[in-house]
């Protein structure tokens, strides 16, 4: 049970980190549309 909770917390932390990183990239590039257009 404890291991499952730790694993869940790990995934939650990983998802939060990826989201914040993606948000930083999104802001740094001024949105995804310009990068998609090239």
C-alpha positions as CSV (number, residue, x, y, z in Angstrom):
1,X,0.0,0.0,0.0
2,X,2.8,2.4,0.9
3,X,4.7,1.6,-2.3
4,X,1.6,2.3,-4.4
5,X,1.1,5.7,-2.7
6,X,4.7,6.6,-3.2
7,X,4.5,5.6,-6.9
8,X,1.3,7.7,-7.3
9,X,3.0,10.7,-5.7
10,X,6.0,10.2,-8.0
11,X,3.8,10.3,-11.1
12,X,1.9,13.3,-9.8
13,X,5.2,15.1,-9.2
14,X,6.5,14.1,-12.7
15,X,3.3,15.3,-14.4
16,X,3.4,18.6,-12.5
17,X,7.0,19.1,-13.5
18,X,6.3,18.3,-17.2
19,X,3.3,20.7,-17.2
20,X,5.3,23.6,-15.7
21,X,8.1,22.9,-18.2
22,X,5.7,22.8,-21.1
23,X,4.1,26.0,-19.9
24,X,7.6,27.7,-19.7
25,X,8.2,26.6,-23.3
26,X,4.8,27.8,-24.4
27,X,5.4,31.2,-22.8
28,X,9.0,31.4,-24.1
29,X,7.9,30.8,-27.7
30,X,4.8,33.1,-27.4
31,X,2.4,30.2,-28.0
32,X,2.5,27.1,-30.1
33,X,1.0,28.5,-33.3
34,X,4.1,30.4,-34.4
35,X,6.3,27.4,-34.0
36,X,3.9,25.1,-35.8
37,X,3.8,27.6,-38.8
38,X,7.6,27.7,-38.7
